[in-house]
Amino acid sequence: MSETQPQNYGRVALIGLGLIASSIFWAMKRAGMESHVTGYARSAETRETAKRLGLCHEIVDSAEEAVKDADLVILAVPVGAMGPIAEAIAPHLKPGCTVSDVGSVKQEVIDAVRPHLPEGVNFVPTHPMAGTEHSGPDAGFASLYDNRWCLIVPDGAPEEATAKLEAFWQALGARTEQMEVEHHDLVCAVVSHVPHLIAYTMVGVADDLRRVSDQEVIKFSAAGFRDFTRIAASDPTMWRDVFMNNKQATLEILGRFTEELFALQRAIRTGDGQLLFDYFTRTREIRRGILQAGQDTDAPDFGRVKVEK
């Protein structure tokens, strides 16, 4: 068997057992991987739920215990928790193992994690660009990563360790691409971080309006507002940490967004219908491109139908 085969991870440790980690486990199981998977979550309640669901082959009560003899350790915790977790597990990591993460910010995670890792341990950051508004160990499903992108950000990691982890994600159903750290954080600010911030803002504005409109904002919600609320239902801890740890890229894209918004305000105020029509035509083509790339469907459920494990 080739050294890049994902089955060569004899033991895998999942630190954090929410949507992403639970989906990793179910996707591994679907792929027929023979890895022994150990899981840990900070909350005893989450650990009990994971046991009830049959999530992982073994659930343990500490991160240190989870990583013992692991060939691959995946940190699936909020970005702000990455550093402390890395510090705690560092003395217990097996020489030659690979540590990875699934955070949507990379520079801050690298800065927080790498200083704690001992010599001989490979650190290969990743970012699976898949998810739903649901969280917790019972939210995961095997097909979450199918045809979705997982960005690999080696940042100097050995080629062999990087290739092996890339093969692992491909076996889970993901498409993969390697990317530089700074470029990753900027791209994700555009396609994920700022859209979430806008959704949170729009729902907050609607909540203010609701107080003076006797629940009509909720009662008569059409698809546009409904879709904002789906995004805004995402995990608050995770998104707080994203914005606190990707400030520069987020603020840069927010500045550009504000400029675009002012231009549209001006067009509406001055009755420039042609500018609006041209703008909306151009942006509609982007949506069509997303559909053609297979990254969504035109179904109202966003193409994220939960399937049986």
C-alpha positions in Angstrom: 0.0 0.0 0.0 1.3 3.5 -0.9 2.5 5.8 1.9 -0.1 8.4 0.7 -3.0 6.1 1.4 -5.3 7.5 4.0 -5.8 4.1 5.7 -2.2 4.4 6.9 -3.4 6.6 9.7 -3.7 3.7 12.1 -5.0 5.8 14.9 -6.8 9.1 14.6 -7.7 11.5 17.4 -10.6 14.0 17.0 -10.4 16.9 19.5 -13.8 18.5 19.6 -16.8 16.6 18.5 -19.1 19.0 16.8 -20.5 19.0 13.2 -17.1 18.9 11.5 -15.5 16.2 13.6 -18.5 14.0 13.7 -18.9 14.3 9.9 -15.2 13.3 9.5 -15.9 10.1 11.5 -19.0 9.2 9.5 -17.2 9.9 6.2 -14.2 7.8 7.3 -16.6 5.0 8.2 -18.3 5.3 4.8 -14.9 5.2 3.0 -14.1 2.0 4.8 -11.1 3.3 6.6 -9.7 1.0 9.2 -8.3 3.7 11.5 -9.1 3.5 15.2 -10.7 6.8 16.1 -10.5 8.3 19.5 -12.6 11.4 20.4 -12.6 14.0 23.1 -14.8 17.0 23.8 -14.5 19.5 26.7 -18.2 19.0 27.7 -19.1 15.8 29.6 -22.6 16.1 28.0 -21.1 16.2 24.5 -19.0 13.1 25.3 -22.0 11.3 26.6 -24.0 12.2 23.4 -21.1 11.0 21.3 -21.0 7.7 23.1 -24.8 7.2 22.6 -24.4 7.9 18.9 -21.6 5.5 18.5 -19.4 8.4 17.4 -15.7 7.3 17.3 -14.5 3.9 18.5 -13.5 5.4 21.9 -14.5 8.5 23.8 -12.0 9.6 26.5 -12.1 12.3 29.2 -9.0 14.3 28.2 -7.3 15.6 25.1 -4.0 14.2 26.4 -5.5 10.7 26.5 -7.1 11.1 23.1 -3.8 11.9 21.3 -1.8 9.0 22.8 -0.2 7.0 20.0 -2.3 8.9 17.4 -0.9 9.1 13.9 -3.2 12.0 13.0 -4.6 14.5 15.4 -7.4 16.9 14.1 -8.2 20.0 16.2 -11.8 20.7 15.6 -12.3 23.3 18.3 -13.0 27.1 18.0 -10.0 29.1 16.7 -9.5 30.7 20.1 -9.1 27.3 21.8 -6.4 26.0 19.4 -3.4 27.3 21.2 -4.3 26.1 24.7 -5.2 22.6 23.3 -1.9 22.4 21.4 0.0 23.3 24.6 -1.9 20.6 26.5 -1.4 17.8 24.1 2.2 18.6 22.9 4.0 16.4 25.5 1.8 13.5 24.6 2.2 13.5 20.8 3.7 10.5 19.1 7.0 11.4 17.2 6.3 11.6 13.5 2.5 12.1 13.9 0.6 14.8 12.0 -1.4 17.5 13.7 -4.0 19.3 11.7 -6.9 21.7 12.3 -10.2 22.6 10.6 -10.3 26.3 11.5 -11.5 28.9 8.9 -8.6 31.2 9.9 -5.1 30.1 9.2 -2.4 32.6 10.2 -3.6 33.0 13.8 -4.0 29.3 14.2 -0.5 28.6 12.9 0.9 31.3 15.2 -1.0 29.8 18.2 -0.3 26.1 17.5 3.1 25.7 15.9 5.2 27.0 18.8 3.9 24.3 21.1 4.6 21.3 18.8 7.7 19.3 19.5 10.4 18.6 16.9 9.4 15.7 14.6 5.7 16.4 14.7 4.2 17.6 11.4 1.7 20.4 11.4 -0.5 20.6 8.3 -3.4 23.1 8.7 -6.6 22.6 6.7 -9.9 24.2 6.2 -12.9 22.1 5.0 -15.3 24.6 3.4 -18.4 22.8 4.3 -21.0 23.1 7.0 -24.5 23.8 8.0 -26.1 26.0 10.6 -26.3 23.1 13.0 -23.7 22.2 15.6 -23.0 19.4 18.0 -22.1 15.7 17.7 -25.5 14.7 16.4 -25.3 17.3 13.5 -22.7 15.4 11.5 -23.3 13.2 8.4 -21.1 11.3 6.1 -21.8 13.3 2.9 -21.0 16.7 4.3 -17.7 17.0 2.4 -18.8 15.5 -0.9 -17.6 17.8 -3.7 -16.8 20.5 -1.2 -13.4 22.1 -1.1 -10.9 21.4 1.7 -8.1 23.9 1.5 -4.7 22.6 2.5 -2.3 25.2 3.9 1.1 23.4 4.4 3.1 26.5 5.4 6.4 24.6 5.2 5.1 21.2 6.3 6.9 18.2 4.8 5.5 17.2 1.3 4.9 13.6 2.4 2.8 14.5 5.4 0.9 17.1 3.3 0.2 14.6 0.5 -1.0 12.0 2.9 -3.4 14.4 4.6 -4.7 15.6 1.2 -5.4 12.0 0.2 -7.3 11.6 3.5 -9.6 14.5 2.7 -10.1 13.3 -0.8 -11.2 9.9 0.6 -13.8 11.7 2.7 -15.3 13.1 -0.6 -13.7 16.5 -0.6 -11.9 18.3 -3.5 -8.6 19.7 -2.3 -6.4 22.6 -3.2 -3.2 23.9 -1.5 -3.0 27.6 -0.7 -0.7 30.1 0.9 -1.7 31.3 4.4 -2.3 35.0 3.7 -4.2 34.3 0.5 -6.4 31.8 2.3 -7.4 34.3 5.0 -8.3 36.9 2.4 -10.3 34.5 0.2 -12.2 33.2 3.2 -13.0 36.7 4.3 -14.7 37.3 1.0 -16.6 34.0 0.6 -17.4 33.2 4.2 -16.5 35.6 7.0 -17.9 38.9 5.7 -21.1 37.2 4.4 -21.7 35.8 7.9 -21.1 39.2 9.4 -23.6 40.8 7.0 -26.2 38.1 7.8 -25.8 38.7 11.5 -26.2 42.4 10.9 -29.3 42.0 8.7 -31.0 39.8 11.2 -30.1 42.2 14.0 -31.7 45.1 12.0 -34.8 43.0 11.4 -35.0 42.2 15.1 -35.1 45.9 15.8 -37.8 46.4 13.2 -39.8 43.5 14.6 -40.3 45.3 17.9 -42.2 48.0 16.1 -44.0 45.9 13.5 -45.8 43.4 15.8 -43.9 40.2 14.6 -44.5 40.9 11.0 -40.9 40.5 10.0 -40.9 36.9 11.3 -44.5 36.2 10.1 -44.0 37.3 6.5 -40.3 36.3 6.0 -39.7 35.5 2.4 -36.7 33.5 1.0 -34.2 36.4 1.2 -34.6 37.1 4.9 -35.1 33.4 5.7 -31.7 32.6 4.0 -30.0 35.3 6.1 -31.4 33.7 9.3 -30.0 30.3 8.3 -26.4 31.8 8.1 -26.9 33.8 11.2 -27.9 30.7 13.2 -24.3 29.4 13.0 -22.3 28.8 16.2 -21.6 32.1 18.0 -18.4 31.0 19.7 -16.9 29.8 16.5 -17.7 33.0 14.6 -16.7 35.3 17.4 -13.2 33.7 17.3 -13.1 33.9 13.5 -13.6 37.7 13.5 -11.2 38.2 16.4 -8.5 36.2 14.6 -8.9 37.4 11.1 -9.2 41.1 11.7 -7.0 42.4 8.9 -8.6 40.5 6.0 -12.1 41.0 7.4 -11.7 44.7 7.8 -10.2 45.0 4.3 -13.2 43.2 2.7 -15.7 45.1 4.9 -14.2 48.4 3.5 -14.7 47.2 0.0 -18.2 46.1 0.8 -19.0 49.5 2.2 -17.7 51.2 -0.9 -20.0 49.0 -3.1 -22.9 49.7 -0.8 -22.4 53.4 -1.0 -22.4 53.1 -4.8 -25.7 51.3 -4.8 -27.2 53.8 -2.4 -26.2 56.6 -4.8 -27.7 54.7 -7.7 -31.0 54.3 -5.9 -31.0 57.9 -4.7 -30.4 59.3 -8.2 -32.6 56.8 -10.0 -29.7 55.2 -12.0 -31.6 52.1 -13.0 -29.1 51.1 -15.6 -26.3 50.9 -13.0 -28.5 48.7 -10.8 -29.5 46.5 -13.7 -25.9 46.0 -14.9 -24.7 45.3 -11.3 -27.4 42.7 -10.6 -26.8 41.1 -14.0 -23.1 40.7 -13.2 -23.7 39.3 -9.7 -26.3 36.9 -11.0 -23.6 35.4 -13.2 -21.5 34.7 -10.1 -24.4 32.7 -8.7 -24.7 30.7 -11.9 -21.0 30.0 -11.8 -21.4 28.5 -8.3 -24.2 26.2 -9.5 -22.1 25.2 -12.5 -19.2 24.4 -10.3 -21.3 22.0 -8.3 -20.9 23.9 -5.1 -24.7 24.3 -4.5 -28.0 23.5 -6.1 -30.9 25.8 -6.8 -33.0 23.9 -4.3 -34.4 26.1 -1.5 -32.6 23.8 1.1 -29.2 25.0 -0.3 -28.5 21.5 -1.4 -27.7 20.4 2.1 -30.2 17.6 2.7 -29.1 15.6 5.7 -28.7 12.0 4.9 -28.7 8.9 7.0 -25.3 8.0 8.5 
